[in-house]
Amino acid sequence: MAVAGPACEDHLRELFGGLGDITLRAMFGGAGVYCDGVMFALIDGESTIFLKAEGVLARALAAGGSEPFTYQRDGAARTINYWRMPEDGLEDPAEARLWASRSLDIARAARKG
């Protein structure tokens, strides 16, 4: 499945259905995933889904074996507050929506400042 292509966008709409209007925007070889204009997830070049997470949600994802999104910059590994979606979320849309709704709440709160 191509990142930011129609098949990927359709899959994400199915996975996150009911949260709002899901759209993708290409960025840095991957894509940002938006719900009603708020970025709450990203997809890397290998089509791995990462959810915006901090605090309790980040700890829950880490406890479940998820890892943060990491990239290289100036020869050093950098991480940001996006964590790999758990496998159960990839296989079960209801579970995906639970994780994504928590991530979306964090993204909306961050946007408000």
Biopython code that builds the backbone (N, CA, C, O; Angstrom):
import numpy as np
from Bio.PDB.StructureBuilder import StructureBuilder

atoms = [
    (1, "MET", "N", (0.854, -1.174, 0.000)),
    (1, "MET", "CA", (0.000, 0.000, 0.000)),
    (1, "MET", "C", (0.898, 1.235, 0.000)),
    (1, "MET", "O", (1.748, 1.373, 0.880)),
    (2, "ALA", "N", (0.731, 2.121, -0.954)),
    (2, "ALA", "CA", (1.523, 3.334, -1.042)),
    (2, "ALA", "C", (1.120, 4.313, 0.052)),
    (2, "ALA", "O", (-0.063, 4.504, 0.333)),
    (3, "VAL", "N", (2.128, 4.929, 0.665)),
    (3, "VAL", "CA", (1.850, 5.932, 1.684)),
    (3, "VAL", "C", (1.224, 7.145, 1.014)),
    (3, "VAL", "O", (1.727, 7.619, -0.004)),
    (4, "ALA", "N", (0.153, 7.640, 1.565)),
    (4, "ALA", "CA", (-0.572, 8.818, 1.089)),
    (4, "ALA", "C", (-1.300, 8.580, -0.227)),
    (4, "ALA", "O", (-1.762, 9.534, -0.854)),
    (5, "GLY", "N", (-1.411, 7.331, -0.655)),
    (5, "GLY", "CA", (-2.173, 7.021, -1.855)),
    (5, "GLY", "C", (-3.622, 6.750, -1.514)),
    (5, "GLY", "O", (-3.977, 6.647, -0.339)),
    (6, "PRO", "N", (-4.470, 6.633, -2.538)),
    (6, "PRO", "CA", (-5.899, 6.390, -2.302)),
    (6, "PRO", "C", (-6.183, 5.132, -1.482)),
    (6, "PRO", "O", (-7.069, 5.144, -0.628)),
    (7, "ALA", "N", (-5.442, 4.043, -1.728)),
    (7, "ALA", "CA", (-5.682, 2.807, -0.970)),
    (7, "ALA", "C", (-5.359, 3.000, 0.504)),
    (7, "ALA", "O", (-6.071, 2.497, 1.373)),
    (8, "CYS", "N", (-4.291, 3.726, 0.782)),
    (8, "CYS", "CA", (-3.901, 3.991, 2.170)),
    (8, "CYS", "C", (-4.954, 4.858, 2.859)),
    (8, "CYS", "O", (-5.347, 4.589, 3.994)),
    (9, "GLU", "N", (-5.400, 5.888, 2.169)),
    (9, "GLU", "CA", (-6.411, 6.780, 2.745)),
    (9, "GLU", "C", (-7.719, 6.033, 3.003)),
    (9, "GLU", "O", (-8.354, 6.238, 4.038)),
    (10, "ASP", "N", (-8.123, 5.177, 2.079)),
    (10, "ASP", "CA", (-9.339, 4.376, 2.276)),
    (10, "ASP", "C", (-9.194, 3.452, 3.480)),
    (10, "ASP", "O", (-10.120, 3.312, 4.279)),
    (11, "HIS", "N", (-8.028, 2.822, 3.604)),
    (11, "HIS", "CA", (-7.779, 1.926, 4.737)),
    (11, "HIS", "C", (-7.871, 2.693, 6.061)),
    (11, "HIS", "O", (-8.465, 2.205, 7.023)),
    (12, "LEU", "N", (-7.286, 3.883, 6.109)),
    (12, "LEU", "CA", (-7.319, 4.668, 7.347)),
    (12, "LEU", "C", (-8.727, 5.152, 7.670)),
    (12, "LEU", "O", (-9.105, 5.227, 8.839)),
    (13, "ARG", "N", (-9.495, 5.476, 6.651)),
    (13, "ARG", "CA", (-10.890, 5.872, 6.896)),
    (13, "ARG", "C", (-11.678, 4.708, 7.487)),
    (13, "ARG", "O", (-12.524, 4.900, 8.360)),
    (14, "GLU", "N", (-11.393, 3.502, 7.006)),
    (14, "GLU", "CA", (-12.055, 2.317, 7.556)),
    (14, "GLU", "C", (-11.598, 2.072, 8.995)),
    (14, "GLU", "O", (-12.407, 1.784, 9.877)),
    (15, "LEU", "N", (-10.301, 2.190, 9.211)),
    (15, "LEU", "CA", (-9.727, 1.938, 10.529)),
    (15, "LEU", "C", (-10.205, 2.955, 11.562)),
    (15, "LEU", "O", (-10.522, 2.588, 12.694)),
    (16, "PHE", "N", (-10.258, 4.223, 11.181)),
    (16, "PHE", "CA", (-10.604, 5.295, 12.112)),
    (16, "PHE", "C", (-12.010, 5.839, 11.891)),
    (16, "PHE", "O", (-12.325, 6.941, 12.341)),
    (17, "GLY", "N", (-12.854, 5.080, 11.206)),
    (17, "GLY", "CA", (-14.216, 5.513, 10.906)),
    (17, "GLY", "C", (-14.975, 5.950, 12.145)),
    (17, "GLY", "O", (-14.890, 5.318, 13.198)),
    (18, "GLY", "N", (-15.711, 7.027, 12.008)),
    (18, "GLY", "CA", (-16.507, 7.531, 13.112)),
    (18, "GLY", "C", (-15.826, 8.630, 13.909)),
    (18, "GLY", "O", (-16.483, 9.306, 14.701)),
    (19, "LEU", "N", (-14.517, 8.827, 13.720)),
    (19, "LEU", "CA", (-13.821, 9.883, 14.460)),
    (19, "LEU", "C", (-14.044, 11.253, 13.834)),
    (19, "LEU", "O", (-14.023, 12.269, 14.529)),
    (20, "GLY", "N", (-14.257, 11.281, 12.530)),
    (20, "GLY", "CA", (-14.400, 12.536, 11.802)),
    (20, "GLY", "C", (-13.880, 12.357, 10.389)),
    (20, "GLY", "O", (-13.728, 11.230, 9.917)),
    (21, "ASP", "N", (-13.606, 13.467, 9.710)),
    (21, "ASP", "CA", (-13.112, 13.442, 8.334)),
    (21, "ASP", "C", (-11.615, 13.138, 8.336)),
    (21, "ASP", "O", (-10.814, 13.989, 8.723)),
    (22, "ILE", "N", (-11.231, 11.937, 7.907)),
    (22, "ILE", "CA", (-9.837, 11.498, 7.898)),
    (22, "ILE", "C", (-9.208, 11.835, 6.551)),
    (22, "ILE", "O", (-9.716, 11.446, 5.500)),
    (23, "THR", "N", (-8.091, 12.566, 6.599)),
    (23, "THR", "CA", (-7.352, 12.923, 5.391)),
    (23, "THR", "C", (-5.863, 12.699, 5.630)),
    (23, "THR", "O", (-5.407, 12.630, 6.771)),
    (24, "LEU", "N", (-5.114, 12.589, 4.535)),
    (24, "LEU", "CA", (-3.660, 12.431, 4.590)),
    (24, "LEU", "C", (-3.000, 13.579, 3.863)),
    (24, "LEU", "O", (-3.534, 14.108, 2.888)),
    (25, "ARG", "N", (-1.826, 13.961, 4.351)),
    (25, "ARG", "CA", (-0.999, 14.952, 3.665)),
    (25, "ARG", "C", (0.419, 14.408, 3.624)),
    (25, "ARG", "O", (1.006, 14.094, 4.660)),
    (26, "ALA", "N", (0.963, 14.299, 2.419)),
    (26, "ALA", "CA", (2.319, 13.786, 2.252)),
    (26, "ALA", "C", (3.318, 14.679, 2.976)),
    (26, "ALA", "O", (3.225, 15.906, 2.946)),
    (27, "MET", "N", (4.284, 14.017, 3.632)),
    (27, "MET", "CA", (5.335, 14.770, 4.315)),
    (27, "MET", "C", (6.537, 13.871, 4.576)),
    (27, "MET", "O", (6.377, 12.762, 5.087)),
    (28, "PHE", "N", (7.725, 14.327, 4.236)),
    (28, "PHE", "CA", (8.978, 13.659, 4.563)),
    (28, "PHE", "C", (9.004, 12.170, 4.230)),
    (28, "PHE", "O", (9.494, 11.377, 5.034)),
    (29, "GLY", "N", (8.499, 11.778, 3.089)),
    (29, "GLY", "CA", (8.510, 10.377, 2.686)),
    (29, "GLY", "C", (7.410, 9.542, 3.311)),
    (29, "GLY", "O", (7.333, 8.338, 3.069)),
    (30, "GLY", "N", (6.574, 10.155, 4.098)),
    (30, "GLY", "CA", (5.441, 9.480, 4.734)),
    (30, "GLY", "C", (4.218, 10.357, 4.586)),
    (30, "GLY", "O", (4.029, 11.008, 3.558)),
    (31, "ALA", "N", (3.389, 10.375, 5.613)),
    (31, "ALA", "CA", (2.181, 11.201, 5.562)),
    (31, "ALA", "C", (1.712, 11.541, 6.966)),
    (31, "ALA", "O", (1.875, 10.758, 7.902)),
    (32, "GLY", "N", (1.125, 12.726, 7.092)),
    (32, "GLY", "CA", (0.432, 13.095, 8.315)),
    (32, "GLY", "C", (-1.013, 12.643, 8.186)),
    (32, "GLY", "O", (-1.606, 12.755, 7.114)),
    (33, "VAL", "N", (-1.584, 12.132, 9.275)),
    (33, "VAL", "CA", (-2.977, 11.689, 9.292)),
    (33, "VAL", "C", (-3.763, 12.712, 10.100)),
    (33, "VAL", "O", (-3.439, 12.994, 11.253)),
    (34, "TYR", "N", (-4.800, 13.262, 9.476)),
    (34, "TYR", "CA", (-5.587, 14.337, 10.081)),
    (34, "TYR", "C", (-7.029, 13.905, 10.279)),
    (34, "TYR", "O", (-7.581, 13.149, 9.481)),
    (35, "CYS", "N", (-7.621, 14.389, 11.341)),
    (35, "CYS", "CA", (-9.049, 14.220, 11.578)),
    (35, "CYS", "C", (-9.631, 15.615, 11.739)),
    (35, "CYS", "O", (-9.281, 16.339, 12.671)),
    (36, "ASP", "N", (-10.510, 15.983, 10.837)),
    (36, "ASP", "CA", (-11.111, 17.317, 10.859)),
    (36, "ASP", "C", (-10.043, 18.410, 10.946)),
    (36, "ASP", "O", (-10.213, 19.405, 11.651)),
    (37, "GLY", "N", (-8.941, 18.208, 10.219)),
    (37, "GLY", "CA", (-7.885, 19.207, 10.139)),
    (37, "GLY", "C", (-6.855, 19.161, 11.248)),
    (37, "GLY", "O", (-5.940, 19.985, 11.253)),
    (38, "VAL", "N", (-6.961, 18.237, 12.188)),
    (38, "VAL", "CA", (-6.017, 18.117, 13.301)),
    (38, "VAL", "C", (-5.152, 16.877, 13.090)),
    (38, "VAL", "O", (-5.669, 15.765, 12.983)),
    (39, "MET", "N", (-3.825, 17.071, 13.032)),
    (39, "MET", "CA", (-2.925, 15.935, 12.849)),
    (39, "MET", "C", (-2.804, 15.170, 14.161)),
    (39, "MET", "O", (-2.402, 15.724, 15.183)),
    (40, "PHE", "N", (-3.162, 13.876, 14.116)),
    (40, "PHE", "CA", (-3.092, 13.045, 15.312)),
    (40, "PHE", "C", (-2.249, 11.796, 15.104)),
    (40, "PHE", "O", (-2.001, 11.050, 16.052)),
    (41, "ALA", "N", (-1.810, 11.562, 13.880)),
    (41, "ALA", "CA", (-1.001, 10.378, 13.593)),
    (41, "ALA", "C", (-0.113, 10.664, 12.394)),
    (41, "ALA", "O", (-0.322, 11.629, 11.658)),
    (42, "LEU", "N", (0.877, 9.809, 12.214)),
    (42, "LEU", "CA", (1.705, 9.889, 11.017)),
    (42, "LEU", "C", (2.006, 8.478, 10.550)),
    (42, "LEU", "O", (1.921, 7.515, 11.310)),
    (43, "ILE", "N", (2.356, 8.386, 9.292)),
    (43, "ILE", "CA", (2.726, 7.115, 8.682)),
    (43, "ILE", "C", (4.120, 7.292, 8.110)),
    (43, "ILE", "O", (4.379, 8.245, 7.376)),
    (44, "ASP", "N", (5.020, 6.371, 8.447)),
    (44, "ASP", "CA", (6.369, 6.476, 7.913)),
    (44, "ASP", "C", (6.439, 5.861, 6.513)),
    (44, "ASP", "O", (5.431, 5.392, 5.984)),
    (45, "GLY", "N", (7.609, 5.866, 5.930)),
    (45, "GLY", "CA", (7.796, 5.351, 4.581)),
    (45, "GLY", "C", (7.547, 3.863, 4.438)),
    (45, "GLY", "O", (7.439, 3.358, 3.321)),
    (46, "GLU", "N", (7.453, 3.151, 5.561)),
    (46, "GLU", "CA", (7.173, 1.713, 5.536)),
    (46, "GLU", "C", (5.716, 1.422, 5.879)),
    (46, "GLU", "O", (5.353, 0.273, 6.132)),
    (47, "SER", "N", (4.886, 2.456, 5.890)),
    (47, "SER", "CA", (3.447, 2.362, 6.176)),
    (47, "SER", "C", (3.126, 1.982, 7.622)),
    (47, "SER", "O", (2.059, 1.434, 7.898)),
    (48, "THR", "N", (4.044, 2.273, 8.540)),
    (48, "THR", "CA", (3.791, 2.057, 9.963)),
    (48, "THR", "C", (3.035, 3.262, 10.505)),
    (48, "THR", "O", (3.404, 4.405, 10.234)),
    (49, "ILE", "N", (1.980, 3.009, 11.266)),
    (49, "ILE", "CA", (1.165, 4.080, 11.839)),
    (49, "ILE", "C", (1.692, 4.429, 13.223)),
    (49, "ILE", "O", (1.898, 3.552, 14.062)),
    (50, "PHE", "N", (1.908, 5.720, 13.452)),
    (50, "PHE", "CA", (2.328, 6.239, 14.749)),
    (50, "PHE", "C", (1.274, 7.231, 15.233)),
    (50, "PHE", "O", (0.811, 8.073, 14.464)),
    (51, "LEU", "N", (0.896, 7.132, 16.509)),
    (51, "LEU", "CA", (-0.113, 8.009, 17.100)),
    (51, "LEU", "C", (0.533, 9.055, 17.996)),
    (51, "LEU", "O", (1.484, 8.756, 18.718)),
    (52, "LYS", "N", (0.021, 10.278, 17.952)),
    (52, "LYS", "CA", (0.503, 11.321, 18.856)),
    (52, "LYS", "C", (0.185, 10.879, 20.274)),
    (52, "LYS", "O", (-0.954, 10.525, 20.579)),
    (53, "ALA", "N", (1.194, 10.900, 21.143)),
    (53, "ALA", "CA", (0.982, 10.428, 22.512)),
    (53, "ALA", "C", (1.962, 11.097, 23.458)),
    (53, "ALA", "O", (3.117, 11.348, 23.114)),
    (54, "GLU", "N", (1.481, 11.376, 24.641)),
    (54, "GLU", "CA", (2.317, 11.863, 25.730)),
    (54, "GLU", "C", (1.646, 11.451, 27.034)),
    (54, "GLU", "O", (0.492, 11.021, 27.034)),
    (55, "GLY", "N", (2.355, 11.580, 28.125)),
    (55, "GLY", "CA", (1.781, 11.269, 29.427)),
    (55, "GLY", "C", (1.266, 9.847, 29.536)),
    (55, "GLY", "O", (1.959, 8.890, 29.190)),
    (56, "VAL", "N", (0.036, 9.722, 30.024)),
    (56, "VAL", "CA", (-0.576, 8.412, 30.276)),
    (56, "VAL", "C", (-0.642, 7.568, 29.008)),
    (56, "VAL", "O", (-0.352, 6.373, 29.049)),
    (57, "LEU", "N", (-1.018, 8.169, 27.891)),
    (57, "LEU", "CA", (-1.128, 7.399, 26.649)),
    (57, "LEU", "C", (0.238, 6.892, 26.195)),
    (57, "LEU", "O", (0.361, 5.738, 25.785)),
    (58, "ALA", "N", (1.258, 7.732, 26.262)),
    (58, "ALA", "CA", (2.601, 7.291, 25.870)),
    (58, "ALA", "C", (3.070, 6.142, 26.759)),
    (58, "ALA", "O", (3.668, 5.181, 26.275)),
    (59, "ARG", "N", (2.799, 6.243, 28.051)),
    (59, "ARG", "CA", (3.197, 5.164, 28.964)),
    (59, "ARG", "C", (2.435, 3.873, 28.660)),
    (59, "ARG", "O", (3.009, 2.786, 28.722)),
    (60, "ALA", "N", (1.153, 3.987, 28.333)),
    (60, "ALA", "CA", (0.358, 2.797, 27.989)),
    (60, "ALA", "C", (0.885, 2.147, 26.715)),
    (60, "ALA", "O", (0.981, 0.922, 26.634)),
    (61, "LEU", "N", (1.224, 2.958, 25.729)),
    (61, "LEU", "CA", (1.764, 2.415, 24.484)),
    (61, "LEU", "C", (3.121, 1.758, 24.728)),
    (61, "LEU", "O", (3.385, 0.670, 24.217)),
    (62, "ALA", "N", (3.981, 2.414, 25.507)),
    (62, "ALA", "CA", (5.295, 1.847, 25.817)),
    (62, "ALA", "C", (5.155, 0.527, 26.575)),
    (62, "ALA", "O", (5.874, -0.432, 26.297)),
    (63, "ALA", "N", (4.232, 0.483, 27.528)),
    (63, "ALA", "CA", (4.013, -0.742, 28.308)),
    (63, "ALA", "C", (3.545, -1.890, 27.421)),
    (63, "ALA", "O", (3.802, -3.056, 27.719)),
    (64, "GLY", "N", (2.860, -1.558, 26.335)),
    (64, "GLY", "CA", (2.389, -2.575, 25.397)),
    (64, "GLY", "C", (3.411, -2.951, 24.341)),
    (64, "GLY", "O", (3.118, -3.755, 23.456)),
    (65, "GLY", "N", (4.611, -2.378, 24.422)),
    (65, "GLY", "CA", (5.672, -2.731, 23.485)),
    (65, "GLY", "C", (5.860, -1.777, 22.321)),
    (65, "GLY", "O", (6.710, -2.012, 21.462)),
    (66, "SER", "N", (5.078, -0.703, 22.277)),
    (66, "SER", "CA", (5.238, 0.268, 21.190)),
    (66, "SER", "C", (6.519, 1.066, 21.387)),
    (66, "SER", "O", (7.044, 1.175, 22.495)),
    (67, "GLU", "N", (7.004, 1.616, 20.289)),
    (67, "GLU", "CA", (8.207, 2.438, 20.321)),
    (67, "GLU", "C", (7.896, 3.788, 19.700)),
    (67, "GLU", "O", (7.005, 3.896, 18.858)),
    (68, "PRO", "N", (8.635, 4.829, 20.116)),
    (68, "PRO", "CA", (8.385, 6.147, 19.534)),
    (68, "PRO", "C", (8.933, 6.246, 18.109)),
    (68, "PRO", "O", (9.829, 5.499, 17.716)),
    (69, "PHE", "N", (8.375, 7.180, 17.356)),
    (69, "PHE", "CA", (8.875, 7.472, 16.017)),
    (69, "PHE", "C", (10.263, 8.083, 16.167)),
    (69, "PHE", "O", (10.456, 9.026, 16.935)),
    (70, "THR", "N", (11.220, 7.543, 15.433)),
    (70, "THR", "CA", (12.601, 8.008, 15.499)),
    (70, "THR", "C", (13.080, 8.331, 14.092)),
    (70, "THR", "O", (12.769, 7.617, 13.138)),
    (71, "TYR", "N", (13.833, 9.408, 13.973)),
    (71, "TYR", "CA", (14.417, 9.777, 12.690)),
    (71, "TYR", "C", (15.839, 10.275, 12.929)),
    (71, "TYR", "O", (16.216, 10.571, 14.063)),
    (72, "GLN", "N", (16.619, 10.366, 11.869)),
    (72, "GLN", "CA", (17.998, 10.830, 11.955)),
    (72, "GLN", "C", (18.089, 12.295, 11.553)),
    (72, "GLN", "O", (17.500, 12.717, 10.557)),
    (73, "ARG", "N", (18.832, 13.060, 12.336)),
    (73, "ARG", "CA", (19.072, 14.462, 11.993)),
    (73, "ARG", "C", (20.463, 14.823, 12.494)),
    (73, "ARG", "O", (20.795, 14.604, 13.658)),
    (74, "ASP", "N", (21.254, 15.369, 11.615)),
    (74, "ASP", "CA", (22.629, 15.749, 11.946)),
    (74, "ASP", "C", (23.401, 14.591, 12.570)),
    (74, "ASP", "O", (24.191, 14.786, 13.493)),
    (75, "GLY", "N", (23.165, 13.381, 12.058)),
    (75, "GLY", "CA", (23.884, 12.211, 12.517)),
    (75, "GLY", "C", (23.428, 11.643, 13.851)),
    (75, "GLY", "O", (24.049, 10.720, 14.378)),
    (76, "ALA", "N", (22.350, 12.184, 14.400)),
    (76, "ALA", "CA", (21.854, 11.702, 15.692)),
    (76, "ALA", "C", (20.399, 11.263, 15.573)),
    (76, "ALA", "O", (19.622, 11.834, 14.808)),
    (77, "ALA", "N", (20.051, 10.242, 16.341)),
    (77, "ALA", "CA", (18.661, 9.773, 16.367)),
    (77, "ALA", "C", (17.822, 10.743, 17.191)),
    (77, "ALA", "O", (18.218, 11.150, 18.283)),
    (78, "ARG", "N", (16.671, 11.104, 16.661)),
    (78, "ARG", "CA", (15.732, 12.006, 17.352)),
    (78, "ARG", "C", (14.388, 11.297, 17.473)),
    (78, "ARG", "O", (13.997, 10.534, 16.590)),
    (79, "THR", "N", (13.697, 11.551, 18.556)),
    (79, "THR", "CA", (12.354, 10.996, 18.717)),
    (79, "THR", "C", (11.366, 12.135, 18.919)),
    (79, "THR", "O", (11.716, 13.209, 19.406)),
    (80, "ILE", "N", (10.128, 11.873, 18.532)),
    (80, "ILE", "CA", (9.057, 12.840, 18.747)),
    (80, "ILE", "C", (7.896, 12.110, 19.419)),
    (80, "ILE", "O", (7.911, 10.884, 19.520)),
    (81, "ASN", "N", (6.905, 12.844, 19.871)),
    (81, "ASN", "CA", (5.787, 12.282, 20.641)),
    (81, "ASN", "C", (4.754, 11.564, 19.773)),
    (81, "ASN", "O", (3.556, 11.832, 19.862)),
    (82, "TYR", "N", (5.232, 10.660, 18.944)),
    (82, "TYR", "CA", (4.359, 9.784, 18.163)),
    (82, "TYR", "C", (4.839, 8.362, 18.412)),
    (82, "TYR", "O", (6.025, 8.065, 18.275)),
    (83, "TRP", "N", (3.907, 7.483, 18.779)),
    (83, "TRP", "CA", (4.232, 6.106, 19.144)),
    (83, "TRP", "C", (3.532, 5.133, 18.205)),
    (83, "TRP", "O", (2.401, 5.367, 17.779)),
    (84, "ARG", "N", (4.223, 4.030, 17.887)),
    (84, "ARG", "CA", (3.680, 3.019, 16.975)),
    (84, "ARG", "C", (2.357, 2.476, 17.506)),
    (84, "ARG", "O", (2.230, 2.143, 18.685)),
    (85, "MET", "N", (1.377, 2.394, 16.607)),
    (85, "MET", "CA", (0.077, 1.843, 16.989)),
    (85, "MET", "C", (0.244, 0.365, 17.335)),
    (85, "MET", "O", (0.930, -0.364, 16.619)),
    (86, "PRO", "N", (-0.376, -0.079, 18.425)),
    (86, "PRO", "CA", (-0.301, -1.498, 18.792)),
    (86, "PRO", "C", (-0.917, -2.396, 17.717)),
    (86, "PRO", "O", (-1.812, -1.986, 16.979)),
    (87, "GLU", "N", (-0.419, -3.618, 17.651)),
    (87, "GLU", "CA", (-0.903, -4.587, 16.666)),
    (87, "GLU", "C", (-2.410, -4.798, 16.752)),
    (87, "GLU", "O", (-3.071, -4.949, 15.725)),
    (88, "ASP", "N", (-2.967, -4.810, 17.977)),
    (88, "ASP", "CA", (-4.414, -5.036, 18.099)),
    (88, "ASP", "C", (-5.203, -3.931, 17.408)),
    (88, "ASP", "O", (-6.307, -4.171, 16.919)),
    (89, "GLY", "N", (-4.649, -2.733, 17.363)),
    (89, "GLY", "CA", (-5.305, -1.632, 16.671)),
    (89, "GLY", "C", (-5.256, -1.765, 15.162)),
    (89, "GLY", "O", (-6.126, -1.249, 14.460)),
    (90, "LEU", "N", (-4.249, -2.450, 14.666)),
    (90, "LEU", "CA", (-4.134, -2.645, 13.220)),
    (90, "LEU", "C", (-5.097, -3.703, 12.714)),
    (90, "LEU", "O", (-5.479, -3.696, 11.543)),
    (91, "GLU", "N", (-5.487, -4.606, 13.589)),
    (91, "GLU", "CA", (-6.335, -5.723, 13.191)),
    (91, "GLU", "C", (-7.809, -5.524, 13.525)),
    (91, "GLU", "O", (-8.667, -6.208, 12.968)),
    (92, "ASP", "N", (-8.105, -4.603, 14.419)),
    (92, "ASP", "CA", (-9.472, -4.420, 14.902)),
    (92, "ASP", "C", (-9.843, -2.935, 14.852)),
    (92, "ASP", "O", (-9.346, -2.155, 15.664)),
    (93, "PRO", "N", (-10.713, -2.527, 13.910)),
    (93, "PRO", "CA", (-11.079, -1.114, 13.809)),
    (93, "PRO", "C", (-11.623, -0.522, 15.109)),
    (93, "PRO", "O", (-11.371, 0.649, 15.396)),
    (94, "ALA", "N", (-12.358, -1.295, 15.897)),
    (94, "ALA", "CA", (-12.874, -0.769, 17.167)),
    (94, "ALA", "C", (-11.720, -0.426, 18.107)),
    (94, "ALA", "O", (-11.750, 0.600, 18.785)),
    (95, "GLU", "N", (-10.722, -1.273, 18.143)),
    (95, "GLU", "CA", (-9.540, -1.024, 18.977)),
    (95, "GLU", "C", (-8.743, 0.158, 18.418)),
    (95, "GLU", "O", (-8.237, 0.984, 19.177)),
    (96, "ALA", "N", (-8.635, 0.233, 17.094)),
    (96, "ALA", "CA", (-7.932, 1.350, 16.455)),
    (96, "ALA", "C", (-8.583, 2.672, 16.827)),
    (96, "ALA", "O", (-7.893, 3.647, 17.122)),
    (97, "ARG", "N", (-9.903, 2.706, 16.814)),
    (97, "ARG", "CA", (-10.614, 3.945, 17.154)),
    (97, "ARG", "C", (-10.389, 4.342, 18.609)),
    (97, "ARG", "O", (-10.295, 5.530, 18.919)),
    (98, "LEU", "N", (-10.303, 3.357, 19.504)),
    (98, "LEU", "CA", (-10.036, 3.678, 20.914)),
    (98, "LEU", "C", (-8.676, 4.351, 21.069)),
    (98, "LEU", "O", (-8.562, 5.393, 21.715)),
    (99, "TRP", "N", (-7.652, 3.751, 20.476)),
    (99, "TRP", "CA", (-6.313, 4.346, 20.542)),
    (99, "TRP", "C", (-6.294, 5.713, 19.854)),
    (99, "TRP", "O", (-5.758, 6.681, 20.393)),
    (100, "ALA", "N", (-6.880, 5.780, 18.667)),
    (100, "ALA", "CA", (-6.854, 7.018, 17.888)),
    (100, "ALA", "C", (-7.632, 8.140, 18.564)),
    (100, "ALA", "O", (-7.225, 9.299, 18.484)),
    (101, "SER", "N", (-8.736, 7.827, 19.224)),
    (101, "SER", "CA", (-9.513, 8.886, 19.885)),
    (101, "SER", "C", (-8.720, 9.493, 21.035)),
    (101, "SER", "O", (-8.807, 10.696, 21.281)),
    (102, "ARG", "N", (-7.951, 8.676, 21.737)),
    (102, "ARG", "CA", (-7.102, 9.198, 22.815)),
    (102, "ARG", "C", (-6.004, 10.086, 22.232)),
    (102, "ARG", "O", (-5.684, 11.139, 22.784)),
    (103, "SER", "N", (-5.439, 9.652, 21.123)),
    (103, "SER", "CA", (-4.416, 10.432, 20.447)),
    (103, "SER", "C", (-4.985, 11.751, 19.926)),
    (103, "SER", "O", (-4.353, 12.801, 20.040)),
    (104, "LEU", "N", (-6.169, 11.681, 19.361)),
    (104, "LEU", "CA", (-6.820, 12.877, 18.833)),
    (104, "LEU", "C", (-7.108, 13.885, 19.945)),
    (104, "LEU", "O", (-6.962, 15.089, 19.737)),
    (105, "ASP", "N", (-7.512, 13.412, 21.114)),
    (105, "ASP", "CA", (-7.729, 14.310, 22.256)),
    (105, "ASP", "C", (-6.449, 15.063, 22.607)),
    (105, "ASP", "O", (-6.487, 16.263, 22.881)),
    (106, "ILE", "N", (-5.323, 14.365, 22.598)),
    (106, "ILE", "CA", (-4.030, 14.994, 22.896)),
    (106, "ILE", "C", (-3.674, 16.012, 21.821)),
    (106, "ILE", "O", (-3.213, 17.110, 22.132)),
    (107, "ALA", "N", (-3.885, 15.654, 20.562)),
    (107, "ALA", "CA", (-3.571, 16.562, 19.453)),
    (107, "ALA", "C", (-4.440, 17.815, 19.507)),
    (107, "ALA", "O", (-3.955, 18.920, 19.265)),
    (108, "ARG", "N", (-5.709, 17.647, 19.819)),
    (108, "ARG", "CA", (-6.603, 18.811, 19.916)),
    (108, "ARG", "C", (-6.197, 19.718, 21.072)),
    (108, "ARG", "O", (-6.204, 20.941, 20.933)),
    (109, "ALA", "N", (-5.845, 19.128, 22.208)),
    (109, "ALA", "CA", (-5.421, 19.924, 23.367)),
    (109, "ALA", "C", (-4.138, 20.685, 23.054)),
    (109, "ALA", "O", (-4.000, 21.846, 23.438)),
    (110, "ALA", "N", (-3.199, 20.046, 22.361)),
    (110, "ALA", "CA", (-1.944, 20.704, 21.995)),
    (110, "ALA", "C", (-2.191, 21.851, 21.027)),
    (110, "ALA", "O", (-1.517, 22.880, 21.084)),
    (111, "ARG", "N", (-3.139, 21.672, 20.157)),
    (111, "ARG", "CA", (-3.459, 22.706, 19.169)),
    (111, "ARG", "C", (-4.038, 23.949, 19.839)),
    (111, "ARG", "O", (-3.774, 25.074, 19.414)),
    (112, "LYS", "N", (-4.834, 23.734, 20.895)),
    (112, "LYS", "CA", (-5.429, 24.865, 21.619)),
    (112, "LYS", "C", (-4.388, 25.614, 22.442)),
    (112, "LYS", "O", (-4.567, 26.785, 22.777)),
    (113, "GLY", "N", (-3.302, 24.924, 22.759)),
    (113, "GLY", "CA", (-2.213, 25.557, 23.490)),
    (113, "GLY", "C", (-2.418, 25.480, 24.930)),
    (113, "GLY", "O", (-1.590, 25.968, 25.699)),
]
sb = StructureBuilder()
sb.init_structure("model")
sb.init_model(0)
sb.init_chain("A")
sb.init_seg("    ")
for serial, (resi, resn, name, xyz) in enumerate(atoms, 1):
    if name == "N":
        sb.init_residue(resn, " ", resi, " ")
    sb.init_atom(name, np.array(xyz, "f"), 0.0, 1.0, " ", f" {name:<3s}", serial, name[0])
structure = sb.get_structure()
